[in-house]
């Protein structure tokens, strides 16, 4: 054990829980390319074949791993499917072959250059989730490189001690293989809140903290660690007082989880009986089961980009229809809110041709891209409408900035309806249509937009980012991303007021809906429907069942008279500290 004194580090909490245990430092350093060399014309075909054999071997390894983990970690299987797509994507595979052929360089060098080109593209992305997918590309490239170099990739499934894994970074494959009966949790230098590794950690329900930058330098094998997956705090070689303090926090948090589990099947209503509808945000079909398991009343946001990301060809209308139909049937009798394609030229979708953009966040994305690509848009609308014959579907258009975009989108929808009528195909002619309010201009004209749609859904992730000019992925300004900023609270209220005046529905599907500190404010503002991460549903329900509407309205009114986000957060923390563990040390994020 290290003789170093106590040290405390702060990272990003991605999977909740508190653990105390011994460290196991694992080497997950990347393969170093020892040789970069030119090859002769007579060696080109052999080098291409060597690369293709490494790709084939990587595919066999991933399929075998997927088969081993499919039953225990469904999310892992879905993520490995996406890795298989990346493996054969033209941006990685075909471009590497072309570099070997055209530049006459060895396969390792060609693969590295292809990976670097993809990284340059992803570096321009302003969407945290999509930009985080570069790690998936790196993981796939790493596996191919190991096959090219003949290096074995030792899995973590053989660890049989009760330990906390410490690594520079863990791939989704690494995380999927963890023996959760032995591995208590993990901490890493790299990684982000939306990484696939984080998603699997949540699925395994083991505490995890990422983005610690230098934890592998600070920790030695067998060092004692305290990992707080609620706040992102990691303590190395804690003293006795810290151990006792965190043992008490463990007990408090486990009691909190037990209370939530007991109440998960109870109705989502305030202490004085005000009902609130809780739905789940999903990306994959398989997540519908989790929404139902955790007591969600349908899907409040179905992100539909996955079938396009990394695909060589656009998914067919039939592929989309089968997916939407199955989601709808699984969610019945509750509704599914399907967001039409929110994709841009900056995102990893080689089947959609877009020119490179200097500022993709303000470029051709969301509804703008759909209107620019009407064939693609109509194919998706047809698939959605056909699926509406099997259950309740609601359509949401993303990135709407004004009324004209709604009118143009509705014109396409009407055309698709007419086409289905001519063909005699079944669909719900009264399917509800709404917009995701996530652009400041949409807030400014909310009363005009309300005349043309059936509901609003607040997408607070982008709304906050655009309104405050904050890049959430930029670590130098990410701390300024403040949902309690008075401007944000006033914008949300303006949207709610416009919806009420027009007598249309209003819900929220952004991360703010899953923040326990925000929920009472949102209730007081008038929200009676929220959509959060599936595993956040019981936590949201617990908060809703812990306050009265009078308390929520009082907190909302008080917050609206405060000048800064810091003031609002401190006030809400004080009001709720008896309800949420560890509010003094940081917020338990139920969206985990």
Residue pairs with C-beta under 8 A, 6 or more apart in sequence:
1 220
1 222
1 223
1 224
1 237
2 219
2 220
2 222
2 223
2 236
2 237
4 220
4 223
4 236
4 237
5 237
6 235
6 236
6 237
6 238
6 239
6 242
7 218
7 235
7 236
7 237
8 233
8 234
8 235
8 236
9 212
9 214
9 215
9 218
9 233
9 234
9 235
9 236
10 212
10 232
10 233
10 234
11 187
11 209
11 210
11 211
11 212
11 213
11 215
11 232
11 233
11 234
12 191
12 192
12 193
12 209
12 210
12 211
12 232
13 208
13 209
13 228
13 229
13 230
13 231
13 232
13 586
13 589
13 592
14 191
14 192
14 193
14 195
14 198
14 201
14 202
14 208
14 209
14 210
14 229
14 592
15 185
15 198
15 201
15 202
15 204
15 205
15 206
15 207
15 208
15 229
15 592
16 207
16 229
16 230
16 253
16 588
16 589
16 592
17 185
17 205
17 206
17 207
17 229
17 230
17 253
18 207
18 226
18 227
18 228
18 229
18 230
18 246
18 249
18 250
18 253
19 164
19 184
19 185
19 207
19 225
19 226
19 227
19 229
19 250
20 224
20 225
20 226
20 227
20 238
20 243
20 246
20 247
20 250
21 162
21 163
21 164
21 184
21 185
21 224
21 225
22 161
22 162
22 163
22 164
22 222
22 223
22 224
22 225
23 163
23 164
23 166
23 219
23 220
23 221
23 222
23 223
23 224
23 225
24 159
24 161
24 163
24 164
24 165
24 166
24 221
25 166
25 167
25 216
25 219
25 220
25 221
26 156
26 165
26 166
26 167
27 167
28 167
28 168
28 169
28 170
28 171
28 174
29 168
30 138
30 142
30 145
31 142
31 145
31 146
31 149
31 151
33 108
33 109
33 112
33 145
34 149
35 106
35 108
35 109
36 105
36 106
36 108
36 109
37 105
37 106
37 109
38 104
38 105
38 106
39 47
39 100
39 104
39 105
39 106
40 104
41 104
44 100
44 101
44 104
47 100
47 106
47 107
48 97
48 100
48 101
48 107
50 107
50 148
51 96
51 97
51 100
51 107
51 110
51 111
51 144
51 148
52 97
53 147
54 107
54 144
54 145
54 147
54 148
55 87
55 88
55 93
55 144
57 147
58 87
58 140
58 143
58 144
58 147
59 84
59 87
59 88
61 143
61 153
62 80
62 83
62 84
62 87
62 143
62 173
63 84
65 80
65 173
65 176
65 177
66 76
66 77
66 80
66 81
68 177
69 76
69 77
69 80
69 176
69 177
70 76
70 77
73 176
73 200
73 203
73 204
74 203
74 286
75 199
75 200
75 203
75 284
75 286
76 172
76 173
76 175
76 176
76 200
76 203
78 284
78 286
79 136
79 172
79 176
79 196
79 199
79 200
80 172
80 173
80 176
82 136
82 196
82 306
82 309
82 310
83 136
83 139
83 140
83 172
83 173
85 309
85 310
85 311
86 92
86 136
86 137
86 140
86 310
87 93
87 140
87 144
88 312
89 310
89 311
89 312
89 348
89 350
90 312
90 350
91 114
91 117
91 118
91 348
91 350
92 111
92 114
92 115
92 118
92 137
92 140
92 141
95 114
95 117
96 107
96 110
96 111
96 113
96 114
97 110
99 105
99 109
99 110
99 113
99 114
100 106
100 107
100 110
103 110
105 113
107 148
108 145
108 148
108 149
111 141
111 144
111 145
111 148
112 141
112 145
114 141
115 137
115 138
115 141
118 134
118 137
118 348
119 134
119 137
121 346
121 348
121 356
122 130
122 131
122 133
122 134
122 137
122 348
123 131
124 346
124 356
124 357
124 358
124 359
124 360
125 131
125 346
125 347
125 360
126 346
126 359
126 360
126 361
126 465
126 471
126 473
127 344
127 346
127 347
127 361
128 192
128 193
128 194
128 461
128 472
128 473
129 194
130 305
130 309
130 346
130 347
130 348
131 473
132 192
132 194
132 195
132 196
133 309
133 348
135 169
135 171
135 190
135 191
135 195
135 196
135 197
136 172
136 196
137 348
139 171
139 172
139 173
142 171
143 153
143 173
146 152
146 153
155 173
155 174
155 177
156 165
156 170
156 174
156 177
156 178
156 179
156 183
157 177
157 178
157 179
158 179
159 165
159 178
159 179
159 182
159 183
160 179
160 182
161 182
162 182
162 184
163 182
163 183
163 184
164 183
164 184
164 185
164 186
164 187
164 225
164 227
165 178
165 183
165 185
165 186
165 187
166 186
166 187
166 188
166 215
166 216
166 219
166 225
167 174
167 186
167 187
167 188
167 189
167 216
168 188
168 189
168 190
168 216
169 188
169 189
169 190
169 191
169 197
170 186
170 188
170 191
170 197
171 197
172 196
172 197
172 199
172 200
174 197
175 186
175 197
175 200
175 201
175 204
176 200
178 186
178 204
178 206
180 204
180 205
180 206
183 206
184 206
184 207
184 227
185 201
185 206
185 207
185 208
185 227
185 229
186 201
186 206
186 208
187 208
187 209
187 210
187 212
187 215
187 225
187 227
187 234
188 197
188 208
188 209
188 210
188 211
188 212
188 215
189 211
189 212
189 213
189 214
189 215
189 216
190 210
190 211
191 197
191 198
191 210
191 211
192 198
192 210
192 211
192 473
193 210
195 210
197 208
197 210
198 208
198 210
201 207
201 208
202 535
202 592
207 227
207 228
207 229
208 227
208 229
209 227
209 228
209 229
209 232
209 233
209 234
211 232
212 234
215 234
218 236
219 225
219 236
223 236
223 237
224 236
224 237
224 238
225 234
225 235
225 236
225 238
226 233
226 234
226 235
226 238
226 242
226 243
226 246
227 234
228 234
228 246
228 249
228 582
228 585
228 586
229 592
230 253
230 581
230 582
230 586
230 588
230 589
231 582
231 585
231 586
231 587
231 588
232 586
233 585
233 586
235 242
235 246
238 246
249 581
249 582
252 581
252 582
253 581
253 582
253 588
256 580
256 581
259 542
260 538
260 539
260 541
260 542
261 538
263 538
263 541
263 542
263 545
264 294
264 295
264 537
264 538
264 541
265 295
266 541
266 545
267 275
268 275
268 276
268 277
268 278
268 295
268 540
268 541
268 544
268 545
269 275
269 276
269 544
269 545
270 276
270 523
270 544
270 545
270 547
270 548
270 549
270 552
271 545
271 546
271 547
271 548
272 548
272 549
272 550
274 523
274 528
274 549
275 528
276 523
276 527
276 528
276 529
276 530
276 544
277 297
277 507
277 528
277 529
277 530
278 295
278 296
278 297
278 529
278 530
278 531
278 532
278 537
278 540
278 541
278 544
279 291
279 296
279 297
279 298
279 299
279 300
279 301
279 334
279 335
279 337
279 507
279 529
279 530
279 531
279 532
280 287
280 288
280 290
280 291
280 294
280 296
280 298
280 299
280 300
280 531
280 532
280 533
280 534
280 537
281 299
281 300
281 301
281 303
281 509
281 531
281 532
281 533
281 534
282 288
282 291
282 299
282 301
282 302
282 303
282 327
282 534
283 302
283 303
283 305
283 306
284 306
285 323
285 326
285 327
285 330
287 534
288 299
288 327
288 330
288 331
289 330
290 534
290 535
291 298
291 299
291 331
291 534
291 537
292 330
292 331
293 534
294 534
294 535
294 537
294 538
295 537
295 538
295 541
296 334
296 534
296 537
297 334
298 331
298 334
298 335
298 336
298 337
298 392
299 327
299 331
299 334
299 335
299 336
299 337
299 531
300 337
300 457
300 507
300 509
300 529
300 530
300 531
300 532
301 337
301 339
301 396
301 457
301 509
301 531
302 327
302 336
302 337
302 338
302 339
303 339
303 342
304 320
304 338
304 339
304 340
304 341
304 342
304 380
305 341
305 342
305 343
305 347
305 349
307 315
307 319
307 320
307 323
308 314
308 315
308 341
308 343
308 349
308 351
308 352
309 343
309 347
309 348
309 349
310 348
310 349
310 350
311 349
311 350
311 351
312 350
312 351
313 351
314 351
314 352
314 376
314 379
316 379
317 379
317 380
317 382
317 383
318 383
320 379
320 380
320 383
320 384
321 382
321 383
321 386
321 387
323 383
324 336
324 338
324 383
324 384
324 386
324 387
324 393
325 386
325 387
325 390
327 336
327 387
328 336
328 387
328 388
328 390
328 391
328 392
328 393
329 390
329 391
331 391
332 390
332 391
332 392
333 391
333 392
334 392
335 391
335 392
335 393
335 394
336 391
336 392
336 393
336 394
337 393
337 394
337 395
337 396
337 434
337 457
337 507
337 509
337 531
338 384
338 393
338 394
338 395
338 396
339 396
339 397
339 398
339 436
340 367
340 370
340 377
340 380
340 381
340 384
340 395
340 396
340 397
340 398
340 409
341 366
341 369
341 370
341 376
341 377
341 380
342 365
342 366
342 398
342 399
343 349
343 352
343 365
343 366
343 369
344 354
344 357
344 360
344 363
344 364
344 365
344 366
344 369
345 352
345 354
345 355
345 356
345 357
345 360
345 363
345 364
345 365
345 369
346 354
346 357
346 360
346 361
346 363
346 365
347 360
347 365
352 369
352 373
352 376
354 364
354 369
357 363
357 364
364 372
365 399
366 397
366 398
366 399
366 400
367 397
367 398
367 399
367 400
367 405
367 409
368 399
368 405
370 376
370 377
370 380
370 397
370 409
371 377
371 405
371 408
371 409
371 412
374 412
377 409
377 412
378 412
378 415
378 416
381 395
381 412
381 413
381 416
382 416
382 419
382 420
384 393
384 395
384 431
385 413
385 416
385 417
385 420
385 427
385 428
385 431
386 420
386 425
386 426
386 427
387 393
388 427
388 428
388 431
389 426
389 427
389 428
392 428
393 428
393 431
394 431
394 432
394 433
394 434
394 454
394 455
395 413
395 431
395 432
395 433
395 434
396 433
396 434
396 435
396 436
396 457
397 405
397 406
397 409
397 433
397 434
397 435
397 436
398 435
398 436
398 438
398 459
399 436
399 438
399 439
399 462
400 406
400 409
400 435
400 436
400 437
400 439
400 442
400 449
401 439
401 441
401 442
402 441
402 442
402 445
402 449
403 445
403 448
403 449
403 452
406 435
406 449
406 452
406 453
407 452
410 433
410 452
413 433
417 427
417 429
420 427
432 454
432 455
433 453
433 454
434 453
434 454
434 455
434 456
434 457
434 504
434 505
435 442
435 449
435 453
435 456
435 457
436 457
436 458
436 459
436 509
437 443
437 446
437 449
437 456
437 457
437 458
437 459
437 463
437 495
438 458
438 459
438 460
438 461
438 462
438 463
438 466
438 510
439 462
439 463
439 466
440 463
440 466
440 467
440 491
442 449
443 463
443 491
443 494
443 495
446 456
446 494
446 495
446 498
446 499
447 498
447 501
447 502
449 456
449 498
450 456
450 498
450 499
450 501
450 502
450 504
451 502
453 504
454 504
454 505
455 499
455 504
455 505
455 506
455 507
456 495
456 498
456 499
456 504
456 505
456 506
456 507
457 506
457 507
457 508
457 509
457 531
458 492
458 495
458 506
458 507
458 508
458 509
458 510
458 512
458 513
459 509
459 510
460 483
460 488
460 492
460 508
460 510
460 511
460 512
460 513
461 472
461 510
461 511
462 510
463 488
463 491
463 510
464 470
464 481
464 482
464 483
464 485
464 488
464 510
464 512
465 471
465 472
465 481
467 485
467 487
467 488
467 491
468 480
468 481
468 482
468 485
468 487
468 488
470 477
470 478
470 480
470 481
471 477
471 478
472 478
472 481
482 488
482 565
483 511
483 512
483 515
483 518
483 565
484 517
484 518
484 521
484 559
484 565
484 568
484 569
484 572
485 565
486 560
486 562
486 563
486 564
486 565
486 568
489 521
489 525
489 559
489 560
489 568
490 560
492 508
492 522
492 525
493 525
493 560
495 506
496 506
496 525
496 526
496 527
499 505
499 506
500 506
500 526
505 529
506 526
506 527
506 529
507 527
507 529
507 530
507 531
508 522
508 527
508 529
508 530
508 531
509 531
511 591
512 518
512 522
513 519
513 522
513 527
513 530
513 531
513 532
513 540
514 530
514 532
514 533
514 536
514 539
514 540
514 589
514 590
514 591
515 587
515 589
515 590
515 591
516 539
516 540
516 543
516 576
516 579
516 580
516 587
516 588
516 589
516 590
517 569
517 572
517 573
517 576
517 580
517 587
518 572
519 530
519 540
519 543
519 544
520 543
520 547
520 551
520 552
520 555
520 556
520 572
520 575
520 576
521 552
521 555
521 556
521 559
521 572
522 530
523 544
523 547
523 549
523 552
523 553
523 556
524 549
524 552
524 553
524 554
524 555
524 556
524 557
525 556
530 540
532 540
532 590
532 591
533 590
533 591
533 592
535 592
536 590
536 591
536 592
539 588
539 590
540 590
543 579
543 580
543 590
546 579
547 579
551 575
555 571
555 572
555 575
558 571
559 568
559 571
559 572
562 568
562 571
573 583
573 584
573 587
576 583
577 583
577 584
580 587
580 588
581 588
582 588
